[in-house]
Amino acid sequence: MGNVPSACGTITPFMARKRISEYKAKSLLFESLGLPYRGIRVTTSSLSPLENLKSTKTYVVKVDQGVKKRFKLGLISLDISSDNVQTELKKLAEKGYSQFIVEEYKEHAASQEKYLSFQRSREGLVAYTSDKGGVDIEEDQDSVSKYILSKVSPSEVAKSIGVPPTLIEKIVSAMDQLHFSFVEINPLVIDNDQVLFLDLAVEVDTAGAFFVKNAWSQEDFVEEVGGKTEEEKEVEKLSDKSQASFRLVVLNPNGSIFMLLSGGGASIVLADEVYNKGLGKELANYGEYSGNPNAEETYLYTKQLLSLLLKSNAKRKVLIIAGGVANFTDIRITFKGVIQALEEVKAVLRKQGVTIFVRRGGPYQEEGLATIKAFLEKVGLPGQVSGPQLLLTDVVVQALKEVQQ
């Protein structure tokens, strides 16, 4: 599920927003829209073979624990035969997750995918739409249109993505009745005049719990869990306390490719490139830092990633320190934090033969890149340092050559 940071309005301070499970969200919203919901909720305590699966149908199997970018993280399996649903559930459970949804697979063209979200803000209820929905919505933010619903009609919002105005009206009504603070449908698919919500994220205002008469409760709240490592937990604490944003998700603790990335768009591109080159199973982590963190924060984030790297049993390890060309993040400051963390474990990094590949650009890039290059040379850590003259994906190509030697 993509999240569009630039599209989100400012959250009203007194709102305590909590995400509820997709299964509960769809059950409630579909009921409000007068639509049937046939998804099956599965937990690790009920992984016995599912009944009522049709051999003529295929299915989607996905984690339902509030995890963003599930598709990018390999937590959604598509077009699975009824005979293989159980196998896919067990694979996800082995990654540490405990709540899942099984739904019928709806084949469709990418051109049919739309984006629709609603969020309460100081401006009132705001809708965001795009005719280019799907997992890459964050890279297509220019296509997102914003509508303040107190100033426009539901028809205008509906027209932008080709849905009936009554759909917009009913969703708004459901949000009011169920005390939803945020609704994101991505992708929304229109197929022969049928509107399909393939993925749905809902956050509720906990202050409304008394008024919804147990339509949802604390038991329905989900957070990004799944056997989290101490490093992931520490990064969450760091992100909660900081004005900047930090994210770390462990994909394979014994992977050989570790990524210290800046900026959500670049991080997705680089992670995708690893998969495109056929080494997805070697990708140890996904995550990024953004929002111009200071040196101390970058040090603390890098320290957690290096802790994971040094624990990996992989024979060859690479660390990719990369990102796009920043607009306002001071490269000197963030690299100061990175170097401080590397300095503390330089001897172990040398012993384990870790190779470091750097590709970064932005304010004060010349000084920042020169500093980290000089550091690597001084302490005897092998690697390459490049600025934005190197294509973003080429830093992955360089690193994968090292892994495959």
C-alpha positions as CSV (number, residue, x, y, z in Angstrom):
1,M,0.0,0.0,0.0
2,G,1.6,3.3,-1.0
3,N,1.4,6.4,1.1
4,V,1.7,9.8,-0.5
5,P,3.4,12.2,1.9
6,S,3.0,15.3,-0.2
7,A,-0.7,14.6,-0.5
8,C,-1.4,14.4,3.2
9,G,-2.8,17.3,5.0
10,T,-1.8,18.3,8.5
11,I,-3.3,16.0,11.1
12,T,-5.5,17.7,13.8
13,P,-3.5,17.5,17.0
14,F,-6.2,16.0,19.2
15,M,-6.8,13.0,16.9
16,A,-5.3,9.7,18.1
17,R,-5.2,7.8,14.9
18,K,-4.8,4.0,14.8
19,R,-4.7,1.7,11.8
20,I,-7.2,-1.1,11.9
21,S,-6.7,-4.4,10.0
22,E,-7.5,-4.5,6.3
23,Y,-10.0,-7.3,7.0
24,K,-11.9,-5.2,9.5
25,A,-11.7,-2.1,7.3
26,K,-13.0,-3.9,4.3
27,S,-15.7,-5.6,6.2
28,L,-17.0,-2.3,7.6
29,L,-16.6,-0.2,4.5
30,F,-18.1,-2.8,2.2
31,E,-21.1,-3.2,4.5
32,S,-21.6,0.6,4.4
33,L,-21.5,0.5,0.6
34,G,-23.9,-2.4,0.4
35,L,-21.3,-4.6,-1.1
36,P,-20.4,-8.2,-0.2
37,Y,-16.9,-8.9,1.2
38,R,-15.7,-12.4,0.8
39,G,-12.2,-12.1,2.1
40,I,-11.0,-14.8,4.6
41,R,-9.2,-13.8,7.7
42,V,-6.4,-16.2,8.7
43,T,-4.1,-16.3,11.7
44,T,-1.2,-18.5,12.7
45,S,-3.5,-20.3,15.1
46,S,-5.9,-21.2,12.2
47,L,-3.5,-22.2,9.4
48,S,-5.3,-25.5,8.8
49,P,-6.5,-25.9,5.1
50,L,-9.1,-23.4,4.3
51,E,-12.6,-24.5,3.3
52,N,-14.7,-23.0,0.5
53,L,-11.8,-22.2,-1.8
54,K,-12.8,-22.9,-5.4
55,S,-10.5,-24.9,-7.6
56,T,-11.6,-22.7,-10.6
57,K,-10.4,-19.5,-8.9
58,T,-7.0,-18.2,-8.0
59,Y,-6.3,-16.1,-4.9
60,V,-4.3,-13.2,-3.3
61,V,-2.6,-14.1,0.0
62,K,-1.2,-11.1,2.0
63,V,0.0,-10.1,5.4
64,D,-2.6,-8.0,7.3
65,Q,-0.6,-6.2,10.0
66,G,-0.4,-2.6,8.9
67,V,2.7,-3.1,6.9
68,K,3.2,-0.5,4.2
69,K,4.7,-1.4,0.8
70,R,3.7,-5.0,1.2
71,F,4.1,-5.8,-2.4
72,K,7.6,-4.3,-2.5
73,L,8.5,-6.3,0.6
74,G,7.3,-9.6,-0.8
75,L,4.3,-9.9,1.6
76,I,1.7,-10.2,-1.1
77,S,1.3,-13.3,-3.3
78,L,-0.8,-13.0,-6.4
79,D,-2.7,-15.5,-8.6
80,I,-2.2,-18.4,-6.3
81,S,-4.1,-21.6,-7.0
82,S,-6.4,-23.0,-4.3
83,D,-4.1,-25.9,-3.8
84,N,-1.1,-23.6,-3.0
85,V,-2.8,-21.0,-0.7
86,Q,-1.8,-23.0,2.3
87,T,1.8,-23.1,1.2
88,E,1.9,-19.3,0.7
89,L,0.4,-18.7,4.2
90,K,3.1,-20.8,5.8
91,K,5.8,-18.9,3.9
92,L,4.5,-15.6,5.3
93,A,4.2,-17.1,8.8
94,E,7.8,-18.2,8.6
95,K,8.8,-14.5,8.2
96,G,7.3,-13.8,11.6
97,Y,3.8,-12.6,10.6
98,S,0.6,-13.8,12.3
99,Q,-2.4,-12.2,10.5
100,F,-3.3,-12.7,6.9
101,I,-6.1,-12.2,4.3
102,V,-7.0,-14.5,1.5
103,E,-9.1,-13.0,-1.3
104,E,-10.1,-13.9,-4.9
105,Y,-7.6,-12.7,-7.4
106,K,-8.9,-10.1,-9.9
107,E,-6.9,-10.0,-13.0
108,H,-6.7,-6.5,-14.5
109,A,-4.6,-4.2,-16.6
110,A,-2.3,-1.6,-14.9
111,S,-4.2,1.1,-16.8
112,Q,-7.3,0.3,-14.8
113,E,-5.6,1.1,-11.5
114,K,-6.7,4.4,-9.8
115,Y,-5.8,6.0,-6.5
116,L,-8.4,7.4,-4.0
117,S,-7.8,8.5,-0.4
118,F,-9.6,10.7,2.2
119,Q,-8.0,12.4,5.2
120,R,-9.2,14.7,7.9
121,S,-7.1,17.8,8.3
122,R,-7.4,21.3,9.5
123,E,-8.8,22.2,6.1
124,G,-11.6,19.7,6.7
125,L,-12.1,16.4,4.9
126,V,-9.7,16.2,2.0
127,A,-9.8,13.8,-1.0
128,Y,-6.8,12.8,-3.2
129,T,-7.2,11.1,-6.5
130,S,-5.0,9.9,-9.3
131,D,-5.7,7.9,-12.5
132,K,-2.3,6.3,-12.0
133,G,-2.7,4.1,-8.9
134,G,-0.7,1.1,-7.8
135,V,2.5,0.4,-6.0
136,D,4.4,3.3,-7.8
137,I,2.0,6.1,-6.7
138,E,4.8,7.7,-4.6
139,E,6.9,8.2,-7.8
140,D,3.9,9.7,-9.6
141,Q,2.8,12.4,-7.1
142,D,2.4,14.9,-9.9
143,S,-0.7,12.9,-11.0
144,V,-2.4,13.3,-7.6
145,S,-5.2,15.9,-7.4
146,K,-6.4,17.4,-4.1
147,Y,-10.0,18.3,-3.3
148,I,-11.3,19.9,-0.1
149,L,-14.7,18.4,0.1
150,S,-16.3,21.5,1.7
151,K,-15.5,23.4,-1.4
152,V,-16.2,20.9,-4.2
153,S,-19.0,18.5,-5.0
154,P,-18.6,14.7,-4.9
155,S,-19.2,14.7,-8.6
156,E,-16.0,16.6,-9.2
157,V,-14.0,14.2,-7.2
158,A,-15.7,11.2,-8.8
159,K,-15.1,12.5,-12.3
160,S,-11.4,12.7,-11.8
161,I,-11.1,8.9,-11.7
162,G,-14.3,7.9,-13.4
163,V,-16.3,6.5,-10.5
164,P,-20.0,7.2,-9.6
165,P,-20.5,10.3,-7.4
166,T,-22.6,8.1,-5.0
167,L,-19.4,6.1,-4.2
168,I,-17.7,9.2,-2.9
169,E,-20.9,10.2,-1.0
170,K,-21.1,6.8,0.6
171,I,-17.5,6.6,1.6
172,V,-17.7,10.1,3.2
173,S,-20.9,9.0,5.1
174,A,-19.1,5.8,6.3
175,M,-16.2,7.9,7.5
176,D,-18.5,10.0,9.6
177,Q,-20.5,7.2,11.0
178,L,-17.5,5.0,11.8
179,H,-15.1,7.7,12.9
180,F,-12.5,7.0,10.2
181,S,-9.7,9.6,10.0
182,F,-8.0,8.2,7.0
183,V,-9.1,6.0,4.1
184,E,-6.7,5.0,1.3
185,I,-7.8,2.7,-1.6
186,N,-4.8,1.8,-3.8
187,P,-5.3,0.4,-6.2
188,L,-9.0,1.1,-6.9
189,V,-9.8,-0.8,-10.1
190,I,-12.7,-0.1,-12.5
191,D,-13.7,-3.2,-14.4
192,N,-16.8,-3.2,-16.6
193,D,-18.5,-0.6,-14.4
194,Q,-17.6,-2.6,-11.3
195,V,-15.5,-0.8,-8.7
196,L,-13.0,-3.0,-6.9
197,F,-11.0,-2.1,-3.8
198,L,-7.9,-4.3,-4.1
199,D,-6.0,-2.8,-1.2
200,L,-7.5,-0.7,1.6
201,A,-5.9,1.1,4.5
202,V,-8.1,2.7,7.2
203,E,-7.1,4.7,10.3
204,V,-9.7,5.5,13.0
205,D,-10.0,8.3,15.5
206,T,-9.8,6.5,18.9
207,A,-11.8,9.2,20.5
208,G,-14.8,7.8,18.6
209,A,-14.6,4.3,20.1
210,F,-17.6,5.0,22.4
211,F,-19.8,6.1,19.5
212,V,-19.2,3.3,17.0
213,K,-20.8,0.6,19.3
214,N,-17.9,-1.9,18.9
215,A,-18.0,-1.7,15.1
216,W,-14.2,-1.6,15.7
217,S,-12.3,-1.9,18.9
218,Q,-8.8,-2.0,20.2
219,E,-8.5,-5.6,19.2
220,D,-8.7,-4.5,15.5
221,F,-5.7,-2.1,15.8
222,V,-2.6,-3.3,13.9
223,E,0.9,-2.1,13.9
224,E,3.8,-3.1,11.8
225,V,4.8,-6.2,13.6
226,G,6.2,-9.6,12.7
227,G,9.0,-10.8,14.9
228,K,10.7,-7.5,14.8
229,T,14.4,-7.3,15.6
230,E,15.8,-5.1,18.3
231,E,17.3,-3.0,15.5
232,E,13.9,-2.4,13.9
233,K,12.4,-1.5,17.3
234,E,15.2,1.0,18.0
235,V,14.7,2.6,14.6
236,E,11.0,3.0,15.3
237,K,11.8,4.7,18.6
238,L,14.2,7.0,16.7
239,S,11.6,7.9,14.1
240,D,9.0,8.6,16.7
241,K,11.2,11.1,18.5
242,S,12.6,12.8,15.4
243,Q,11.3,15.5,12.9
244,A,13.0,13.4,10.3
245,S,11.8,10.0,9.1
246,F,13.5,6.6,9.6
247,R,12.5,3.2,8.5
248,L,14.1,-0.2,8.7
249,V,12.6,-3.6,7.7
250,V,14.6,-6.8,7.9
251,L,13.9,-9.0,4.9
252,N,16.7,-11.6,5.3
253,P,18.9,-11.4,8.4
254,N,21.5,-13.5,6.7
255,G,21.4,-11.6,3.4
256,S,24.5,-10.3,1.7
257,I,23.2,-7.0,0.4
258,F,22.6,-4.2,3.0
259,M,21.2,-0.8,2.1
260,L,21.6,2.5,3.8
261,L,19.3,4.6,1.7
262,S,18.0,8.1,1.7
263,G,14.6,9.1,0.3
264,G,11.6,6.8,-0.3
265,G,11.6,7.1,-4.1
266,A,15.3,6.2,-4.5
267,S,15.0,3.4,-1.9
268,I,12.3,1.7,-3.9
269,V,14.2,2.0,-7.2
270,L,17.3,0.5,-5.7
271,A,15.5,-2.4,-3.9
272,D,13.7,-3.1,-7.2
273,E,17.0,-3.2,-9.1
274,V,18.3,-5.9,-6.8
275,Y,15.2,-8.0,-7.5
276,N,15.4,-7.2,-11.2
277,K,18.9,-8.6,-11.3
278,G,17.7,-11.9,-9.7
279,L,19.3,-11.4,-6.3
280,G,16.2,-10.5,-4.3
281,K,16.8,-13.3,-1.8
282,E,20.1,-11.7,-0.9
283,L,18.6,-8.4,0.0
284,A,18.9,-8.1,3.7
285,N,16.8,-5.0,4.4
286,Y,14.6,-2.3,3.1
287,G,14.3,1.2,4.5
288,E,15.4,4.8,4.3
289,Y,16.1,7.9,6.2
290,S,14.7,11.2,4.9
291,G,13.6,14.7,6.1
292,N,17.1,16.1,6.7
293,P,18.2,14.3,9.9
294,N,21.0,15.6,11.9
295,A,24.4,13.8,12.4
296,E,23.4,12.2,15.7
297,E,20.2,10.8,14.3
298,T,22.0,9.5,11.2
299,Y,24.6,7.9,13.4
300,L,22.0,6.1,15.5
301,Y,20.2,4.9,12.4
302,T,23.4,3.7,10.7
303,K,24.5,2.0,13.9
304,Q,21.3,-0.2,13.9
305,L,21.8,-1.2,10.3
306,L,25.5,-2.1,10.9
307,S,24.4,-4.2,13.8
308,L,22.3,-6.3,11.5
309,L,25.0,-6.4,8.9
310,L,27.6,-7.8,11.3
311,K,25.2,-10.5,12.5
312,S,24.6,-11.8,9.0
313,N,26.1,-15.2,8.2
314,A,26.6,-14.4,4.5
315,K,30.0,-15.1,3.1
316,R,30.2,-11.9,1.1
317,K,28.6,-8.7,2.3
318,V,28.2,-5.3,0.7
319,L,26.8,-2.1,2.1
320,I,25.2,0.3,-0.4
321,I,25.0,3.9,0.9
322,A,22.9,5.6,-1.7
323,G,20.1,7.9,-2.6
324,G,18.8,10.3,-5.1
325,V,19.9,14.0,-5.4
326,A,18.6,15.6,-2.3
327,N,16.9,19.0,-2.3
328,F,17.7,20.1,1.2
329,T,19.4,17.2,3.1
330,D,22.9,18.3,4.0
331,I,25.2,15.5,2.7
332,R,28.0,16.6,4.9
333,I,25.9,16.3,8.1
334,T,24.4,12.9,7.3
335,F,27.7,11.5,6.2
336,K,29.3,12.7,9.4
337,G,26.8,10.4,11.3
338,V,27.4,7.5,8.9
339,I,31.2,7.8,9.3
340,Q,30.9,7.9,13.1
341,A,29.0,4.6,13.0
342,L,31.4,3.0,10.6
343,E,34.4,4.1,12.7
344,E,33.1,2.2,15.7
345,V,33.0,-1.1,13.9
346,K,35.7,-0.6,11.2
347,A,37.9,-3.5,12.4
348,V,35.0,-6.0,12.3
349,L,33.9,-4.7,8.9
350,R,37.5,-5.3,7.6
351,K,37.6,-8.8,9.2
352,Q,34.3,-9.7,7.5
353,G,35.4,-8.3,4.2
354,V,32.6,-5.9,3.8
355,T,32.8,-3.7,0.7
356,I,31.1,-0.3,0.7
357,F,29.5,1.4,-2.3
358,V,28.5,5.0,-2.1
359,R,26.3,7.1,-4.5
360,R,24.8,10.3,-3.3
361,G,24.1,13.9,-4.4
362,G,22.7,17.1,-3.0
363,P,23.7,20.1,-1.0
364,Y,27.5,20.0,-0.1
365,Q,27.9,16.7,-2.0
366,E,31.5,17.4,-2.9
367,E,32.6,17.9,0.7
368,G,30.5,15.0,1.9
369,L,31.7,12.5,-0.7
370,A,35.3,13.6,-0.3
371,T,35.0,13.0,3.5
372,I,33.6,9.5,3.3
373,K,36.1,8.6,0.5
374,A,39.0,9.7,2.6
375,F,37.6,7.8,5.6
376,L,37.3,4.5,3.7
377,E,40.9,4.9,2.4
378,K,42.2,5.8,5.8
379,V,40.7,2.8,7.7
380,G,41.3,0.3,4.8
381,L,37.7,-0.4,3.9
382,P,37.3,-1.4,0.2
383,G,34.7,0.4,-1.8
384,Q,33.7,3.0,-4.4
385,V,32.4,6.5,-3.9
386,S,30.4,8.3,-6.6
387,G,28.3,11.4,-7.0
388,P,25.2,11.8,-9.1
389,Q,27.2,11.4,-12.3
390,L,26.7,7.6,-11.7
391,L,23.3,6.4,-12.6
392,L,21.3,5.5,-9.4
393,T,20.8,1.9,-10.4
394,D,24.5,1.5,-11.4
395,V,25.6,1.5,-7.8
396,V,23.5,-1.7,-7.4
397,V,25.2,-3.2,-10.5
398,Q,28.6,-2.5,-9.0
399,A,27.7,-4.0,-5.6
400,L,26.1,-7.2,-7.1
401,K,29.3,-7.9,-9.0
402,E,31.1,-8.0,-5.7
403,V,28.5,-10.4,-4.2
404,Q,28.7,-12.7,-7.2
405,Q,32.5,-13.0,-7.3
